[in-house]
């Protein structure tokens, strides 16, 4: 399917927004679980957003990029939804990141 760049960019942006909304609604899913299963988490998304803003010369702080992904200040999200990592999660993360 041939697609012009503007349409492709609009579709990609819409998919990103849906992913962010999905992650916001799944506060039961911990970042460490995302990292262990998929190799990225909400923090990765916010870091990628900031890196792209920096590359385009758009003003965005780390706090702003995290709030764009989390839908609230990061510290608020952590206090409301982030649980302590289990020993098993930590072992799995160490194992998953050994190849990075």
C-alpha positions as CSV (number, residue, x, y, z in Angstrom):
1,X,0.0,0.0,0.0
2,X,1.5,3.3,-1.1
3,X,1.1,6.1,1.5
4,X,2.3,9.7,1.5
5,X,4.6,10.8,4.3
6,X,2.0,13.1,5.9
7,X,-0.5,10.3,6.2
8,X,2.1,7.8,7.5
9,X,3.2,10.4,10.2
10,X,-0.4,11.0,11.2
11,X,-1.1,7.3,11.5
12,X,2.1,6.7,13.5
13,X,1.3,9.6,15.8
14,X,-2.2,8.2,16.4
15,X,-0.8,4.8,17.2
16,X,1.6,6.3,19.7
17,X,-1.2,8.2,21.4
18,X,-3.2,4.9,21.6
19,X,-0.2,3.1,23.1
20,X,0.2,5.8,25.7
21,X,-3.5,5.8,26.6
22,X,-3.4,2.0,26.9
23,X,-0.4,2.1,29.2
24,X,-2.1,4.8,31.3
25,X,-5.1,2.6,31.7
26,X,-3.0,-0.4,32.7
27,X,-1.5,0.9,35.9
28,X,-1.5,-2.7,37.2
29,X,1.3,-3.4,34.7
30,X,4.6,-2.5,36.3
31,X,7.5,-1.0,34.3
32,X,9.7,-3.8,35.4
33,X,7.3,-6.3,33.9
34,X,7.3,-4.3,30.6
35,X,11.1,-4.3,30.6
36,X,11.3,-8.0,31.3
37,X,8.8,-8.9,28.6
38,X,9.3,-6.3,25.9
39,X,12.6,-4.6,26.6
40,X,11.0,-1.2,27.1
41,X,8.8,0.6,29.5
42,X,7.0,3.9,30.1
43,X,10.3,5.5,31.1
44,X,11.8,4.4,27.8
45,X,8.9,6.0,25.9
46,X,9.3,9.2,27.7
47,X,13.1,9.2,27.1
48,X,12.5,8.6,23.4
49,X,10.0,11.4,23.3
50,X,12.6,13.8,24.9
51,X,15.4,12.6,22.6
52,X,13.2,13.3,19.6
53,X,12.2,16.7,20.9
54,X,15.9,17.5,21.5
55,X,16.8,16.4,18.0
56,X,14.1,18.7,16.6
57,X,15.1,21.6,18.8
58,X,11.8,21.5,20.6
59,X,11.9,22.6,24.3
60,X,10.9,19.6,26.5
61,X,12.2,18.7,29.9
62,X,12.5,15.2,31.2
63,X,9.7,15.9,33.6
64,X,7.5,17.1,30.8
65,X,8.2,14.0,28.7
66,X,7.4,11.7,31.6
67,X,4.1,13.6,32.3
68,X,3.2,13.3,28.6
69,X,3.6,9.5,28.9
70,X,2.3,8.9,32.4
71,X,-0.5,11.4,32.2
72,X,0.6,12.9,35.5
73,X,3.8,13.9,37.2
74,X,6.1,10.8,37.4
75,X,6.5,11.1,41.2
76,X,2.7,11.0,41.6
77,X,2.4,7.9,39.3
78,X,5.1,6.2,41.3
79,X,3.5,6.9,44.6
80,X,0.1,5.7,43.4
81,X,0.9,2.8,41.2
82,X,4.5,1.5,41.4
83,X,5.1,-1.4,43.7
84,X,8.3,-2.8,44.9
85,X,10.1,-5.1,42.5
86,X,10.1,-8.8,43.6
87,X,13.4,-10.7,43.7
88,X,12.2,-12.7,40.7
89,X,11.5,-9.5,38.7
90,X,15.0,-8.2,39.5
91,X,16.6,-11.4,38.5
92,X,14.6,-11.5,35.2
93,X,15.6,-7.8,34.5
94,X,19.2,-8.5,35.1
95,X,19.1,-11.5,32.8
96,X,17.1,-9.6,30.1
97,X,19.6,-6.7,30.2
98,X,22.7,-8.8,30.0
99,X,22.6,-8.6,26.2
100,X,22.3,-4.8,26.1
